[in-house]
């Protein structure tokens, strides 16, 4: 079965934190054993916000991408999902763009990012984060950025964005909003999770929600199990999201995960749980990877238009 994952921080672990590739949660062997055909590798801006070195971190990660030992799609995706592990690039933390559309085009030419998380946990030139900070919507540069992202077929990722910014994206972006690695707030009240209204807006606009495997986003206080992952999948499905659901593991960016789901090789266990819970083969195929694949192709087609 084709599996796709919308978010990991493996490149940051290797290029910025100096971790050995073979010591990461995501390795080529584990991707293959888990059946992962597309892994999204984030260029994470870093934990310093605009006062850190987000652009320099991005360049370091681009320079280190060969260390992944996973072929990357830097141009159009193939017509059908791959049978062996491949990667695509995203950006996490729009401060990496330094408030410049030229920077956006530079990263587009270098790595063809498929999605951009407009903020991480700090206010930047685009908007404000879900975790604390101002409650205002997108800034003028943020609105200009959305227009350019539409032209380039880059999906607006709202996983770390505050609610006012989210609704600005929903109103102004031509491409559907996505949340690459977020869960439901009614099931775990963390600020990083989505309200039902946000999740419904993503679903109604044909977007994507990748369930995050970080224990503290799955269950308040942590200590999550595979059943907690299932709760969030069920919750999104109950909102009408069977065509928007997928995975956003956050591997190599989390320090606590459900037992039995600590790296990509564990995906078959989660797929088996969905089967036992009564999901049809067609719906499991959508959740496992086709929903993410379809929204990536939708964005790619918008770029060509």
PyMOL commands that set and color helices and strands:
alter all, ss='L'
color gray80, all
select helices_A, chain A and resi 10-15+21-23+28-34+49-51+54-63+65-68+94-97+101-111+140-152+163-172+196-204+215-218+226-238+264-276+281-304
alter helices_A, ss='H'
color red, helices_A
select strands_A, chain A and resi 3-5+36-44+86-92+115-117+155-157+178-179+208-211+245-247
alter strands_A, ss='S'
color yellow, strands_A
deselect
rebuild
show_as cartoon
